[in-house]
Amino acid sequence: MTDHSDKRISPPLVDLPIRTASRGFYDGFSREVTIPAKVIVSLLIMWAIFFPVSANETLTAANSTIISTFAGWYVYLVAFLLSACIVLAVIPQSGRLRIGMADEKPEFGRLSWFAMLFGAGIGIGVLTYSTGEPLAHFSNNPDIIRGLVASQSAEAVRSAYIYTFLHWGFAAWGTYALVGLSVGYVAYRRGLPLTIRSALAPLFGKAMSGPFGHVVDVVAVVATILGVAVTMGLGVEQFVAGLARLGLGDWLLDPDGSSSVPAILLALAILVGASTLSALSGVGKGIKWLSNLNLGLSALLLIVFAIFGSLTYGMKTLGLGIFDYIRTLVPNSLTLFSEDAPFGAELVQWQLDWSVFYWAWWIAFAPFVGMFIARISRGRTIREYVFGVMLVPSLVCFVWMALVGGTAIDLELSGAAGGSIVNAEMADQLFATLAVMLDPAVAQIAAGLIVVLLLTYLVTSADSAILIVNTINGAGETEGDRRHHILFWGAALAFVVGSMLVLGGIDAIRITMIIGALPFSFVLAAMGVGVLKAVVYDLIRKSQGVETRAVELADDVTAREAERGNEAT
């Protein structure tokens, strides 16, 4: 009889030791990750503050080279990540696998789960871009560049929403979902640390315990800080614009309509201070409470637009937008414009300014959001996880963009706005829409609601990022006393945002983020391959009766040792 035992696949790796300090300032932290990450971020801050001209010139030159050279890489990488998530969810065998033990129940209910992942994900961006992006594409998009429709015409609306939904739909949430799945799957099934390097263990094994793993985690920490800095920068500018709309003084804005330096410093002091206090309270308290508050206030703001805005126009735009988005998703996700085609230079520049910028933003934001989603998603199946993370937040983004942005466009098309919305600064366009849509007194109240909502979204994003950075630095440890490190990263985030806003506005932060996203994009590609390998190999193990979970493997080893002991006896 033939022995097939040598053909059985080996059990998965369930031990990935990461050296951490046992005492002192870095007690419980990996010095090899924490110190280099702090040094890199600190040097960036000092460079921006003490050598602003050199920093601005160097960053701009590097950005031009990177974004043009790697545009295709970003486009095809995001398409691959999205495809990997969908494949894992729809295949019955992989979709039923649980991110955790066999009978493990989720820690958070679905409403709180959704509120936290959405609030930490792109809540601030939705507030800024709910009017800003539809209006921008209403004025200029690839169809307008080709001459197929006229700028700021009724015919331009459908194409405007195709690209708006492309940027805020499955691509963003598929990128987040892939990171969360690749980390959460190996952490909660195999007992590996809840950190980025663990997601590469299916490819590189115990090599991730050493210097290679340290580099991966350092890259993730730096990308997280820079990715969150873009969101914070957008939020700070809109927060200041809201305070100015509330009549708190002309000193808040410079003559060109941008935020003044004193206003930026005040806003950062309020926002980062509150974020740090919330981070000190942990996920189960401050972040969960603020996320639920975000959801409630967001719903209230949508109700205001549903009652006083262009509800019928917005719902028509939503329906057509989703239809057009699904119809064009595959070709638009794989399209890379070339300068050799008609209108090529303009199309390439548009794609670099919008799609490639977004893909870089989502990639830079992915270690933070993905890790955070993994932290709150234990116990869910892959199918529930992927569809929950991708479909529900995307649909909410679409509703926001269609109803809020649709109202702004409708007011412009009808002539009621007279250009006051489309010509406003992006940070002020939401407030400008309210000013046209509502009576002055009611508009003031609604503006106050948005300022509060911005505050809670900013605090949620920043404190979640601080906690995730400390989780990576702490070798996946989510608990423990790390107050001094929370304070450091809170201050570092404030200095990154503040120095870059003063240096060159939100464009300087965008440039820095795109540069910081590039190293992590290669890590992210490996994570996509790693999670596919991990799931496929686990399905093979399951068919062969080989255990795939850390606890079950430990029980299996104990049983075999006891059996050998009985045989010896």
C-alpha positions in Angstrom: 0.0 0.0 0.0 1.4 3.4 -1.0 2.2 5.9 1.8 0.8 9.3 0.9 1.7 11.0 4.2 4.7 12.8 2.7 2.4 14.6 0.3 0.4 16.2 3.0 0.8 19.9 3.2 2.6 21.2 6.3 0.7 23.1 9.0 0.9 26.9 8.8 3.3 29.1 10.7 1.8 29.9 14.1 4.8 31.6 15.8 6.4 34.8 14.6 8.5 36.2 17.5 9.2 39.9 17.4 11.8 41.2 19.9 10.5 43.9 22.2 12.1 45.8 25.0 11.4 44.4 28.5 12.0 47.5 30.4 12.6 51.3 30.1 11.0 53.9 27.9 10.3 51.3 25.1 9.0 48.6 27.4 6.8 46.4 25.3 7.8 48.0 22.0 10.1 47.0 19.2 13.0 49.4 19.2 14.0 48.4 15.7 10.6 49.7 14.4 9.7 52.5 16.8 13.0 54.4 16.8 13.6 54.5 13.0 9.9 55.5 12.4 10.2 58.3 14.9 13.5 59.5 13.4 12.1 59.5 9.9 9.0 61.4 10.8 11.0 63.9 13.0 13.5 64.6 10.2 10.7 65.2 7.8 9.1 67.7 10.2 12.4 69.5 10.9 13.2 69.7 7.2 9.9 71.3 6.4 10.1 73.7 9.3 13.8 74.8 9.1 14.4 74.4 5.3 11.0 75.2 3.8 12.2 76.3 0.4 14.5 73.3 -0.1 11.8 71.0 1.1 9.2 72.4 -1.2 11.4 72.3 -4.3 12.7 68.8 -3.6 9.2 67.3 -2.8 7.7 68.9 -5.9 10.5 67.5 -8.1 10.3 64.0 -6.6 6.5 64.0 -6.9 6.6 64.8 -10.6 9.0 61.9 -11.2 7.3 59.4 -9.0 3.7 60.0 -10.0 4.5 59.9 -13.8 6.8 56.9 -13.5 4.5 54.8 -11.3 1.1 55.9 -12.5 0.5 52.5 -14.3 1.8 50.6 -11.2 -0.8 52.4 -9.0 -3.7 51.8 -11.4 -3.0 48.1 -11.9 -2.1 47.4 -8.3 -5.5 48.7 -7.1 -7.3 46.7 -9.7 -5.5 43.6 -8.5 -6.3 44.2 -4.9 -10.0 44.8 -5.7 -10.1 41.5 -7.8 -8.4 39.5 -5.0 -11.0 40.6 -2.4 -14.0 39.8 -4.7 -12.6 36.4 -5.6 -12.0 35.4 -2.0 -15.5 36.5 -1.0 -17.5 34.9 -3.9 -15.9 31.5 -3.9 -18.0 29.4 -1.5 -15.1 27.5 0.2 -13.0 30.6 0.9 -15.9 32.9 1.7 -17.0 30.6 4.6 -13.6 30.7 6.3 -13.7 32.7 9.5 -11.3 35.4 10.6 -10.7 33.8 14.0 -11.6 30.5 15.7 -14.4 28.2 14.3 -17.2 29.4 16.6 -15.9 32.9 17.5 -18.4 35.7 17.6 -17.7 39.3 16.5 -16.7 41.7 19.3 -18.8 44.5 18.0 -22.4 44.6 16.6 -22.8 45.4 12.9 -24.0 49.0 13.5 -21.0 49.9 15.7 -18.7 47.9 13.4 -19.9 49.9 10.4 -19.8 53.2 12.2 -16.1 52.6 13.3 -14.8 51.5 9.9 -16.6 54.3 8.1 -15.6 57.0 10.6 -11.9 55.9 10.6 -12.0 55.3 6.8 -13.0 58.3 4.8 -15.5 60.3 6.8 -13.6 63.6 6.6 -13.0 63.2 2.9 -16.6 62.7 2.3 -17.4 66.0 4.0 -14.9 67.9 1.9 -15.4 66.0 -1.4 -19.2 65.4 -1.3 -19.5 68.8 -3.1 -16.0 69.3 -4.1 -15.5 66.3 -6.4 -18.8 66.3 -8.3 -18.4 70.0 -8.9 -14.8 69.5 -10.1 -15.7 66.8 -12.5 -18.8 68.8 -13.5 -16.3 71.4 -14.7 -13.6 69.1 -16.1 -13.4 65.3 -16.7 -12.2 63.1 -19.6 -15.5 63.4 -21.5 -15.3 67.2 -21.3 -11.6 67.1 -22.3 -12.5 65.0 -25.4 -15.2 67.5 -26.3 -18.1 64.9 -25.8 -20.0 67.1 -23.4 -19.8 70.8 -22.4 -18.3 71.9 -19.1 -20.8 72.7 -16.4 -23.7 71.6 -18.5 -26.5 69.2 -17.6 -25.0 66.7 -20.0 -21.7 66.7 -18.0 -23.4 65.4 -14.8 -23.4 61.7 -15.6 -19.8 61.6 -16.6 -19.0 63.6 -13.5 -20.5 61.0 -11.3 -18.9 58.1 -13.1 -15.5 59.4 -12.0 -16.7 60.5 -8.6 -18.0 57.0 -7.8 -14.9 55.4 -9.3 -12.7 57.2 -6.8 -14.9 56.7 -3.7 -16.2 53.3 -4.4 -14.9 49.7 -4.4 -11.3 50.8 -5.2 -10.9 52.6 -1.9 -12.6 50.0 0.2 -11.2 47.1 -1.6 -7.7 48.4 -0.8 -8.6 48.8 2.9 -10.3 45.4 3.0 -7.3 43.6 1.5 -5.0 45.0 4.2 -7.4 44.2 7.0 -8.1 40.7 5.7 -4.4 39.8 5.1 -3.5 41.0 8.7 -6.6 39.8 10.5 -6.6 36.3 8.8 -3.1 35.3 10.0 -3.4 37.1 13.3 -6.7 35.7 14.5 -6.4 32.2 12.9 -2.7 31.5 13.4 -2.0 33.6 16.5 0.6 35.8 14.7 1.1 39.4 15.9 -1.5 42.0 14.7 1.0 43.9 12.6 1.7 44.4 8.9 4.7 42.1 8.7 2.5 39.1 9.8 0.6 39.4 6.5 3.8 38.5 4.6 4.5 35.5 6.8 2.7 33.1 4.3 5.3 34.2 1.7 8.5 34.6 3.7 7.9 32.6 6.9 10.1 33.4 9.9 12.3 35.8 8.0 9.6 38.4 8.9 10.9 38.2 12.5 14.1 39.9 11.5 15.3 43.1 9.7 13.1 42.5 6.7 10.1 42.5 9.0 11.3 45.6 10.8 11.6 47.5 7.5 8.0 46.5 6.5 6.6 47.8 9.7 8.6 51.1 9.6 7.3 51.7 6.0 3.8 51.1 7.2 4.1 53.5 10.2 5.5 56.3 8.0 2.9 55.7 5.3 0.1 55.8 8.0 1.3 59.1 9.4 1.5 60.7 5.9 -1.8 59.2 4.7 -3.6 60.5 7.8 -1.9 63.8 7.4 -3.8 64.4 4.1 -7.1 63.6 5.7 -6.2 65.9 8.7 -5.1 68.6 6.3 -8.4 68.5 4.4 -10.3 68.5 7.7 -8.4 71.4 9.2 -9.0 73.6 6.2 -12.7 72.8 6.2 -12.9 73.2 9.9 -11.4 76.7 9.7 -13.7 77.6 6.8 -16.6 76.5 9.0 -15.5 78.6 11.9 -15.2 81.6 9.5 -18.8 80.9 8.2 -19.9 81.0 11.8 -18.5 84.5 12.1 -15.6 83.9 14.5 -13.4 86.5 12.8 -11.6 87.5 9.6 -8.3 86.5 11.1 -9.2 82.9 10.3 -8.6 83.3 6.6 -5.9 84.9 4.4 -6.9 87.3 1.6 -6.8 84.4 -0.9 -9.4 82.5 1.1 -7.0 79.9 2.5 -6.6 79.2 6.2 -4.3 81.6 8.1 -1.3 80.3 10.1 -2.9 81.2 13.5 -6.1 79.5 12.5 -4.2 76.3 11.5 -2.3 76.2 14.8 -5.5 76.8 16.8 -7.4 74.1 14.9 -4.6 71.6 15.3 -4.3 72.3 19.0 -8.0 71.6 19.5 -8.2 68.6 17.2 -5.0 66.7 18.0 -5.5 67.4 21.7 -8.9 65.9 21.7 -7.6 63.0 19.5 -4.8 62.2 21.9 -7.2 62.1 24.9 -9.5 59.8 23.0 -6.6 57.5 22.0 -5.7 57.3 25.7 -9.1 55.8 26.4 -8.8 53.0 23.8 -11.0 51.5 21.1 -13.8 50.3 23.2 -14.5 53.6 24.8 -13.6 56.9 23.1 -13.3 55.7 19.5 -16.5 53.6 19.7 -18.5 56.4 21.3 -17.2 59.0 18.8 -17.8 56.7 15.8 -21.5 56.2 16.8 -21.8 60.0 17.3 -20.3 60.5 13.8 -22.9 58.2 12.4 -25.8 60.0 14.1 -24.6 63.5 13.1 -24.0 62.3 9.5 -27.5 60.9 9.3 -28.9 64.2 10.6 -27.0 66.2 8.0 -28.2 64.0 5.3 -31.8 64.5 6.5 -31.3 68.3 6.3 -30.3 67.8 2.6 -33.1 65.4 2.0 -35.7 67.9 3.3 -34.2 71.2 2.0 -32.0 70.1 -0.8 -32.7 68.6 -4.3 -33.8 65.2 -3.1 -35.5 64.1 -6.4 -32.5 65.2 -8.5 -30.1 63.6 -6.0 -31.9 60.2 -6.1 -32.1 60.3 -9.9 -28.3 61.1 -10.0 -27.7 58.3 -7.5 -29.5 55.7 -9.6 -27.9 56.7 -12.9 -24.5 57.0 -11.1 -24.6 53.5 -9.7 -25.7 52.1 -13.1 -23.0 53.9 -14.9 -20.4 53.1 -12.3 -21.1 49.3 -12.5 -21.2 49.5 -16.3 -17.8 51.2 -16.6 -16.0 49.8 -13.5 -13.8 47.3 -15.3 -12.6 49.5 -18.2 -12.2 52.6 -16.0 -10.2 50.6 -13.4 -7.8 49.3 -16.1 -7.5 52.5 -18.3 -4.2 54.2 -18.3 -4.2 57.3 -20.5 -1.4 57.9 -23.0 0.0 61.1 -24.3 0.1 59.6 -27.8 -3.7 59.6 -28.0 -5.8 62.6 -29.0 -6.0 65.1 -26.1 -3.4 62.7 -24.5 -1.5 65.3 -22.5 -4.6 66.7 -20.9 -6.0 63.3 -20.1 -2.8 62.1 -18.6 -2.6 65.2 -16.4 -6.2 64.7 -15.3 -5.5 61.1 -14.4 -2.4 62.0 -12.4 -4.2 64.8 -10.6 -7.3 62.7 -9.7 -7.2 58.9 -10.1 -3.5 58.3 -9.4 -3.6 60.7 -6.5 -6.5 58.8 -5.0 -4.9 55.4 -5.5 -1.8 56.7 -3.7 -3.9 58.2 -1.0 -5.8 54.9 -0.4 -2.6 53.0 -0.4 -1.0 55.3 2.1 -4.1 55.2 4.2 -4.5 51.4 4.0 -2.1 50.3 6.8 -4.0 52.5 9.2 -7.5 51.8 8.1 -6.8 48.1 7.2 -5.2 47.4 10.6 -8.0 49.2 12.4 -10.7 47.2 10.4 -8.8 44.0 11.3 -8.8 45.0 14.9 -12.6 45.4 15.0 -13.5 42.5 12.6 -12.4 39.4 14.5 -15.0 36.6 14.3 -16.5 37.5 10.9 -16.4 35.3 7.8 -14.4 36.4 4.8 -17.6 36.9 2.8 -19.3 39.0 5.5 -16.1 40.9 6.0 -15.4 41.7 2.3 -19.0 42.6 1.4 -19.5 44.5 4.7 -16.3 46.6 4.2 -16.7 47.2 0.5 -20.4 47.5 -0.3 -22.0 49.3 2.6 -19.4 52.2 3.0 -19.3 52.6 -0.8 -23.1 52.9 -1.0 -23.1 55.5 1.8 -20.4 57.4 0.0 -22.5 57.3 -3.2 -25.6 58.6 -1.3 -23.5 61.4 0.2 -22.0 62.4 -3.2 -25.3 62.2 -5.0 -27.5 64.0 -2.5 -25.1 66.7 -1.3 -23.1 67.1 -4.5 -26.3 66.8 -6.6 -27.9 69.6 -4.6 -24.9 71.8 -5.3 -25.0 71.0 -9.0 -28.7 71.5 -9.2 -28.5 74.9 -7.6 -25.8 75.9 -10.2 -27.8 74.5 -13.2 -30.9 76.3 -12.0 -29.0 79.6 -11.7 -29.9 79.9 -8.0 -26.3 79.7 -6.9 -25.0 82.1 -9.6 -21.5 80.5 -9.5 -21.1 81.1 -5.7 -20.7 77.3 -5.1 -18.7 76.1 -8.0 -16.3 79.1 -7.7 -15.7 78.7 -4.0 -12.7 77.1 -2.5 -13.2 73.3 -2.2 -13.0 73.5 1.6 -15.9 76.1 1.6 -18.1 74.6 -1.1 -20.3 72.6 1.4 -20.9 75.7 3.4 -21.6 77.7 0.3 -24.2 75.1 -0.7 -25.9 75.5 2.6 -25.9 79.3 2.3 -27.8 79.1 -1.0 -30.1 76.3 0.1 -31.2 77.6 3.5 -32.2 80.8 5.2 -29.2 82.6 6.8 -30.2 81.6 10.3 -30.8 78.0 9.5 -27.6 77.9 7.4 -25.7 79.0 10.5 -27.1 76.2 12.5 -26.3 73.7 9.8 -22.8 75.1 9.5 -22.4 74.6 13.2 -23.5 71.0 12.8 -20.8 70.4 10.1 -18.1 72.0 12.3 -19.0 69.6 15.1 -19.1 66.6 12.7 -15.7 67.6 11.3 -14.4 67.7 14.8 -15.6 64.3 15.7 -14.5 62.8 12.4 -11.0 64.3 12.7 -10.7 63.1 16.3 -11.8 59.6 15.3 -9.4 59.4 12.4 -6.4 60.8 14.3 -6.9 58.8 17.5 -7.5 55.6 15.5 -4.2 56.2 13.6 -2.3 56.8 16.8 -3.5 53.6 18.3 -2.7 51.6 15.1 0.8 53.1 14.9 1.4 52.0 18.5 0.0 48.6 17.8 2.6 48.2 14.9 5.4 49.5 17.1 4.3 47.2 19.9 4.7 44.1 17.8 0.9 43.7 17.5 0.1 44.3 21.2 -3.1 46.3 21.5 -3.2 46.8 25.2 -0.8 48.2 27.8 0.4 51.5 29.1 1.9 53.5 26.3 0.8 57.0 27.1 4.1 58.7 26.3 4.1 57.1 22.9 0.5 58.2 22.2 1.5 61.7 23.2 4.5 61.6 20.8 2.6 60.4 17.8 -0.2 62.9 18.5 2.3 65.8 18.5 4.1 64.4 15.5 0.8 64.2 13.5 0.1 67.8 14.5 3.6 69.0 13.4 3.4 67.1 10.0 0.0 68.6 9.2 0.9 72.1 10.5 4.4 72.3 8.8 3.1 71.1 5.5 0.0 73.4 5.5 2.2 76.4 6.3 4.9 75.2 3.7 2.6 74.8 0.8 -1.0 74.2 1.8 -2.8 70.9 1.2 -0.8 70.4 -2.0 2.4 70.0 0.0 0.8 67.3 2.1 -0.5 65.5 -1.0 2.9 65.5 -2.5 4.5 64.1 0.7 1.9 61.4 1.0 2.3 60.3 -2.7 6.0 59.9 -2.1 5.5 58.0 1.2 2.9 55.7 -0.4 5.3 54.3 -3.0 7.4 52.0 -0.7 4.2 50.7 1.0 2.6 50.0 -2.4 5.2 47.2 -2.9 4.4 45.8 0.5 0.7 45.9 -0.3 1.2 43.9 -3.5 3.0 41.2 -1.6 0.2 41.2 1.0 -2.3 40.5 -1.8 -0.3 37.6 -3.0 0.2 36.4 0.6 -3.4 36.3 1.6 -4.3 34.4 -1.6 -1.7 31.9 -0.8 -2.7 31.6 2.9 -6.4 31.0 2.0 -5.6 28.5 -0.8 -3.2 26.5 1.3 -5.7 26.5 4.2 -8.3 25.0 2.0 -5.9 22.3 0.9 -5.0 21.7 4.5 -8.7 21.4 5.3 -9.2 18.8 2.6 -6.3 16.8 4.0 -7.4 17.1 7.6 -4.4 19.3 8.6 -5.3 21.9 11.3 -5.0 25.6 10.3 -5.7 27.4 13.6 -3.2 28.1 16.3 -5.3 26.8 19.2 -6.2 23.7 17.3 -2.6 23.1 16.3 -1.5 23.4 19.9 -4.3 20.9 20.9 -3.2 18.6 18.1 0.4 18.7 19.2 -0.6 18.0 22.8 -2.7 15.0 21.7 0.1 13.5 19.6 2.5 13.9 22.5 0.1 12.2 24.8 -0.5 9.4 22.3 3.3 8.9 22.0 3.5 8.8 25.8 0.8 6.1 26.0 2.5 4.0 23.4 5.8 4.3 25.3 4.1 3.2 28.4 
